[in-house]
Amino acid sequence: MRWFREQGLPIIFIQHQNMNLTRGTIAWQLLSELDVREEDLYVNKTQLNAFYQTDLQSLLIQRQGDELEICGAQTEYCVDTTIKMAHGLGYRLEMVPGASSTVDNKFLTPEMSI
């Protein structure tokens, strides 16, 4: 994140909400370890795909963004779905190893998913 700030590049935080993850609750808040600033951009989503019924695409168009670096939680759900959609929309993508997380599921360990 530091490199992006040094380059003057935008940082977009995308927060998921649903009936188990309610907007405004402590569980919904961004991690305190993140360097969150007022000038950062924020997108709220209710589906796995961060582009679906959000203003993410218009934010990227306004800033003439065509290259994205993705990181986040739930590697096999939200991260995976958003990457596939971004690729389909023509964005150039990068993801640093270890820049996502997840939990155990009945098929894979977190390490296997990531």
C-alpha positions in Angstrom: 0.0 0.0 0.0 2.9 2.3 0.8 4.2 2.1 -2.8 0.8 3.0 -4.2 0.6 6.0 -1.9 4.1 7.1 -2.9 3.1 7.0 -6.6 -0.1 8.9 -5.9 -2.2 6.0 -7.1 -5.7 5.5 -5.7 -6.5 2.9 -3.1 -10.0 1.4 -3.2 -11.3 -0.4 -0.1 -14.2 -2.7 -0.9 -16.4 -3.9 2.0 -18.9 -6.7 1.8 -22.1 -6.7 3.6 -24.9 -9.2 4.0 -27.2 -10.5 6.7 -24.2 -12.0 8.6 -21.9 -9.1 8.0 -23.9 -5.9 8.8 -22.6 -2.5 7.7 -21.4 -0.5 10.6 -20.7 -3.4 12.9 -17.2 -4.2 14.3 -17.0 -7.3 12.1 -17.7 -5.2 9.0 -15.0 -2.6 9.8 -11.7 -2.5 8.0 -8.8 -4.0 9.9 -7.1 -1.5 12.2 -3.7 -2.7 10.8 -4.6 -1.2 7.4 -3.4 2.3 6.5 -6.8 3.7 5.8 -7.1 7.3 4.9 -9.9 9.7 4.3 -8.8 10.3 0.7 -9.1 6.6 -0.1 -12.1 5.4 -2.1 -14.7 3.1 -0.7 -17.1 0.7 -2.3 -19.8 -1.3 -0.6 -20.9 -4.6 -2.1 -23.5 -7.2 -1.4 -22.4 -9.9 -3.9 -19.1 -11.8 -4.5 -18.4 -9.7 -7.5 -17.1 -6.2 -6.5 -18.4 -4.8 -9.8 -21.9 -6.1 -9.5 -24.4 -3.2 -8.7 -21.6 -1.0 -7.3 -19.8 2.1 -8.5 -16.4 0.4 -8.8 -16.4 0.4 -12.6 -17.3 4.1 -12.8 -14.6 5.0 -10.2 -12.0 3.2 -12.3 -13.3 4.9 -15.5 -13.2 8.3 -13.9 -9.6 7.7 -12.8 -8.7 6.1 -16.2 -7.6 3.0 -14.3 -6.8 0.0 -16.5 -4.5 -1.9 -14.2 -5.5 -3.4 -10.8 -3.7 -5.0 -8.0 -6.0 -7.2 -6.0 -5.9 -8.3 -2.4 -8.5 -9.3 0.1 -10.4 -11.8 2.1 -12.1 -15.0 1.0 -9.8 -16.0 -1.8 -12.1 -18.6 -3.3 -15.2 -16.3 -3.2 -15.0 -12.6 -3.4 -11.4 -12.3 -4.6 -11.7 -15.0 -7.2 -15.0 -13.7 -8.5 -13.8 -10.1 -8.7 -10.6 -11.1 -10.5 -12.6 -13.1 -13.1 -14.9 -10.1 -13.7 -12.1 -7.6 -13.9 -10.3 -9.8 -16.4 -13.5 -10.1 -18.5 -13.8 -6.3 -18.5 -10.2 -6.0 -19.8 -8.3 -4.9 -16.8 -4.7 -5.9 -16.4 -4.4 -7.6 -13.1 -1.7 -8.3 -10.6 -1.8 -10.0 -7.2 1.1 -10.3 -4.8 1.5 -13.8 -3.3 0.0 -13.8 0.2 -2.2 -10.8 -0.4 -5.4 -12.7 0.3 -6.8 -14.8 3.0 -9.5 -17.3 3.7 -10.7 -20.0 6.2 -11.0 -23.7 6.1 -13.7 -25.3 4.1 -14.7 -28.9 3.6 -12.6 -29.2 0.4 -9.4 -27.1 1.0 -7.2 -25.6 3.7 -6.6 -21.9 3.5 -3.1 -22.5 2.1 -4.5 -24.6 -0.7 -7.2 -22.0 -1.6 -4.7 -19.2 -1.6 
